[in-house]
Amino acid sequence: MDPCPFIRLTINNLALKAPQAAKTSSSVVHPSSSTCFCKIKLKNFPPQTAAVPYIPLEATQFPEIQTLAATFHLSSSDVARLSSRSIFASKPCLKIFIYTGRAGAACGVNSGRPLAEVSVPLDLAGAQGKQCVFHNGWITVGKGAGKESSFHLNVKAEPDPRFVFQFEGEPECSPQVVQIQGSIRQPVFTCKFSCRNTGDRTMRSRSLPPETSVPRSWLNSFGSERERPGKERKGWSITVHDLSGSPVAMASIVTPFVASPGSDRVSRSNPGSWLILRPGDGTWKPWGRLEAWRERGGATDGLGYRFELIPDGSSGAGIVLTESSISSHRGGKFSIELGSSPTAGSVSRTRRRSGGSSVGTSPASSPRGGSGDYGYGLWLGSGYKGFVMSASVEGEGKCSKPCVEVSVQHVSCMEDAAAYVALSAAIDLSMDACRLFNQRMRKELCSESLG
């Protein structure tokens, strides 16, 4: 498998050093409003917002600054668009707008007061083969009360090659999965979706032989068998096969998606869940667990999710790698990026289940998945920070053919890649599993349609 070139552009170590002054001055930070934030903008990408630590100009000691503020992931086509030269296009720049006050808006009006603007030129073409640091240090951003204010930042880009896969149809239609490398689309996997009949308690995928069925013990450890006729969705599974027909990964619902009492939605307090499994020792072994629910908030609903790694197939605890939400209307991206936020890649977090003890140590020292440590070692043993994977998710009612990107550092064999493909199918199908229960499901997702 050949990866596609990507660039990871990171903005780190933000800090504002400015004088404090009375309320009459408009170009300095006031003691009563020393909270600062910034908006980070790159052409053709959504802006990102980050907090900016404030350091009084009079301070003689400065705190250690080691915070990741924002990350942009650029494909080759993104770099080409940003680097294109014309009489109308200038050299690509990263723009940072600094504000005092708290981030957010009230009644449609931004709550922050503009303080300064910083522009950092980018030579992205040179970053495709090596790490490039575009800026690291302080920049003078203005004067206040006769003293200069300074803004600290680190902007760098580094190669981040990835394997790119795409479903050629919707996961519930049992599509083929291709690997994309430039203009080449090469088949690498096939998928088989199945929907277990409500009365069938064997938890077996139609695409698997009996000797590789999911052990019932995994249901007891990771899921439950809740029964609420007409108000639950369960029994779905999708199996990923290599081109020889051998099953190499699987995603299966282990906790039904159930409507909360008195409502038509799956709540955060009672989510449904999928188990992501990989074959080993003649049976399926759990690799990860995905929980999903219907978020309620603002003008639109969202699909809330939480993904946790299951170290060494342990039934006692999982390590949360990402927790976020995706718009049910517009769709978005499911992503895992370690070290980007408190809930994304904080590998010290564990979740305790009944009958199990929490664990937070690495079961293996190998930095790669393969057939030995199933991908746990790199995440748990080396303090890895950076991109792991992402998958596109379409909104409700839209045709979804997920595109999956996986960092080369997390793939050493086809079985590793298949686990991420299965996870991507599970998050995509969760958009349907979390539909309001007063809405009709597609026929492909109903057991009676599978005969």
VENVENWO-V770165 format. One record per pair of residues at least 24 apart in sequence whose ideal C-beta (glycine too) atoms are under 7 Angstrom apart, sorted by the first residue. I is the first residue (numbers start at 1). J is the second residue. If there is no record, write none. Layout:
i->I j->J
i->I j->J
//
This chain:
i->1 j->163
i->1 j->179
i->2 j->181
i->3 j->161
i->3 j->162
i->3 j->163
i->3 j->408
i->4 j->75
i->4 j->76
i->4 j->161
i->4 j->162
i->4 j->164
i->4 j->180
i->4 j->181
i->5 j->76
i->5 j->128
i->5 j->159
i->5 j->161
i->6 j->73
i->6 j->74
i->6 j->75
i->6 j->160
i->6 j->161
i->6 j->162
i->7 j->74
i->7 j->79
i->7 j->124
i->7 j->127
i->7 j->128
i->7 j->157
i->7 j->159
i->7 j->160
i->8 j->71
i->8 j->73
i->8 j->157
i->8 j->158
i->8 j->160
i->8 j->386
i->8 j->387
i->9 j->71
i->9 j->72
i->9 j->74
i->9 j->157
i->10 j->68
i->10 j->71
i->10 j->156
i->11 j->40
i->11 j->69
i->11 j->70
i->11 j->153
i->11 j->155
i->12 j->67
i->12 j->68
i->12 j->69
i->12 j->154
i->13 j->65
i->13 j->66
i->13 j->67
i->13 j->152
i->13 j->153
i->13 j->154
i->14 j->38
i->14 j->50
i->14 j->52
i->14 j->53
i->14 j->67
i->14 j->69
i->14 j->152
i->14 j->153
i->15 j->52
i->15 j->53
i->15 j->55
i->15 j->65
i->15 j->152
i->16 j->52
i->16 j->54
i->16 j->55
i->16 j->98
i->16 j->149
i->16 j->151
i->17 j->55
i->17 j->57
i->17 j->149
i->17 j->150
i->18 j->57
i->18 j->144
i->18 j->149
i->19 j->57
i->19 j->144
i->19 j->145
i->19 j->147
i->19 j->149
i->20 j->56
i->21 j->144
i->21 j->145
i->25 j->144
i->25 j->145
i->27 j->142
i->27 j->143
i->27 j->144
i->28 j->144
i->28 j->145
i->29 j->54
i->29 j->100
i->33 j->100
i->33 j->101
i->35 j->101
i->35 j->102
i->36 j->98
i->36 j->99
i->36 j->100
i->37 j->99
i->37 j->102
i->37 j->103
i->37 j->112
i->38 j->96
i->38 j->97
i->38 j->98
i->38 j->99
i->39 j->97
i->40 j->69
i->40 j->70
i->40 j->94
i->40 j->96
i->41 j->95
i->42 j->72
i->42 j->94
i->43 j->82
i->43 j->92
i->44 j->78
i->44 j->81
i->45 j->72
i->49 j->103
i->52 j->98
i->57 j->147
i->65 j->152
i->68 j->339
i->68 j->340
i->71 j->337
i->71 j->340
i->73 j->387
i->74 j->124
i->79 j->124
i->79 j->125
i->79 j->128
i->82 j->124
i->83 j->124
i->83 j->125
i->91 j->121
i->92 j->122
i->92 j->124
i->93 j->119
i->93 j->120
i->93 j->121
i->93 j->122
i->94 j->120
i->94 j->122
i->94 j->155
i->95 j->119
i->98 j->141
i->98 j->151
i->116 j->141
i->116 j->142
i->116 j->149
i->116 j->151
i->118 j->151
i->120 j->155
i->124 j->157
i->127 j->157
i->127 j->158
i->128 j->159
i->129 j->159
i->131 j->156
i->131 j->158
i->132 j->156
i->132 j->157
i->160 j->387
i->160 j->407
i->161 j->408
i->162 j->405
i->162 j->406
i->162 j->407
i->162 j->408
i->163 j->406
i->163 j->408
i->163 j->411
i->163 j->417
i->164 j->403
i->164 j->405
i->165 j->404
i->165 j->417
i->165 j->421
i->166 j->401
i->166 j->403
i->167 j->401
i->167 j->402
i->168 j->401
i->169 j->401
i->170 j->399
i->170 j->400
i->170 j->401
i->171 j->238
i->171 j->425
i->171 j->428
i->171 j->429
i->172 j->429
i->172 j->444
i->172 j->445
i->173 j->444
i->177 j->421
i->187 j->243
i->188 j->243
i->188 j->414
i->189 j->240
i->189 j->241
i->189 j->242
i->189 j->418
i->189 j->421
i->190 j->241
i->191 j->238
i->191 j->239
i->191 j->240
i->191 j->425
i->192 j->238
i->192 j->239
i->192 j->241
i->193 j->238
i->194 j->237
i->194 j->450
i->195 j->235
i->195 j->236
i->195 j->445
i->195 j->446
i->195 j->447
i->195 j->450
i->196 j->235
i->196 j->447
i->197 j->235
i->197 j->447
i->198 j->235
i->198 j->447
i->205 j->237
i->205 j->239
i->205 j->250
i->207 j->239
i->207 j->247
i->208 j->239
i->208 j->247
i->211 j->282
i->212 j->247
i->212 j->279
i->212 j->283
i->212 j->284
i->214 j->252
i->214 j->277
i->214 j->284
i->215 j->283
i->218 j->254
i->218 j->275
i->218 j->286
i->219 j->254
i->221 j->315
i->222 j->254
i->222 j->273
i->222 j->275
i->222 j->286
i->222 j->289
i->223 j->254
i->223 j->255
i->223 j->273
i->224 j->255
i->226 j->256
i->226 j->258
i->228 j->258
i->231 j->258
i->231 j->259
i->231 j->437
i->232 j->256
i->232 j->257
i->232 j->258
i->233 j->257
i->233 j->433
i->235 j->447
i->236 j->429
i->238 j->422
i->238 j->425
i->240 j->418
i->240 j->421
i->240 j->422
i->242 j->414
i->247 j->279
i->248 j->279
i->248 j->414
i->248 j->415
i->248 j->418
i->249 j->277
i->249 j->278
i->249 j->415
i->249 j->418
i->249 j->419
i->249 j->421
i->249 j->422
i->250 j->277
i->250 j->284
i->250 j->422
i->251 j->276
i->251 j->422
i->251 j->423
i->251 j->425
i->251 j->426
i->252 j->277
i->257 j->433
i->257 j->434
i->259 j->437
i->264 j->436
i->264 j->437
i->264 j->438
i->265 j->294
i->265 j->436
i->266 j->293
i->266 j->294
i->266 j->434
i->267 j->293
i->268 j->293
i->268 j->304
i->272 j->433
i->274 j->426
i->276 j->419
i->276 j->422
i->276 j->423
i->276 j->426
i->278 j->374
i->278 j->415
i->278 j->419
i->285 j->313
i->286 j->310
i->286 j->313
i->287 j->374
i->287 j->419
i->288 j->423
i->289 j->318
i->290 j->423
i->290 j->426
i->290 j->427
i->292 j->430
i->292 j->433
i->292 j->434
i->293 j->434
i->294 j->434
i->295 j->325
i->300 j->327
i->300 j->328
i->300 j->329
i->301 j->328
i->302 j->326
i->302 j->327
i->302 j->328
i->303 j->328
i->303 j->430
i->303 j->431
i->303 j->434
i->305 j->334
i->305 j->427
i->305 j->430
i->307 j->336
i->308 j->351
i->309 j->376
i->309 j->379
i->311 j->359
i->311 j->363
i->311 j->376
i->311 j->380
i->312 j->363
i->312 j->376
i->314 j->359
i->315 j->356
i->316 j->353
i->316 j->356
i->316 j->357
i->316 j->358
i->316 j->359
i->317 j->350
i->317 j->351
i->317 j->352
i->317 j->353
i->317 j->356
i->317 j->357
i->317 j->358
i->317 j->359
i->318 j->351
i->319 j->347
i->319 j->349
i->319 j->350
i->319 j->360
i->320 j->349
i->320 j->351
i->321 j->345
i->326 j->393
i->327 j->395
i->328 j->395
i->328 j->396
i->328 j->431
i->329 j->395
i->329 j->396
i->330 j->395
i->331 j->393
i->331 j->394
i->331 j->395
i->331 j->398
i->332 j->393
i->333 j->390
i->333 j->391
i->333 j->392
i->333 j->393
i->334 j->390
i->334 j->391
i->334 j->393
i->334 j->427
i->335 j->390
i->336 j->388
i->336 j->389
i->337 j->386
i->337 j->387
i->337 j->388
i->338 j->379
i->338 j->384
i->338 j->385
i->338 j->386
i->338 j->388
i->339 j->385
i->339 j->386
i->345 j->385
i->347 j->379
i->347 j->380
i->368 j->412
i->369 j->410
i->369 j->411
i->369 j->412
i->369 j->416
i->370 j->412
i->370 j->413
i->370 j->416
i->371 j->413
i->371 j->415
i->375 j->410
i->375 j->416
i->375 j->419
i->378 j->409
i->378 j->410
i->389 j->420
i->391 j->424
i->391 j->427
i->393 j->427
i->393 j->428
i->393 j->431
i->396 j->431
i->396 j->435
i->400 j->428
i->402 j->428
//
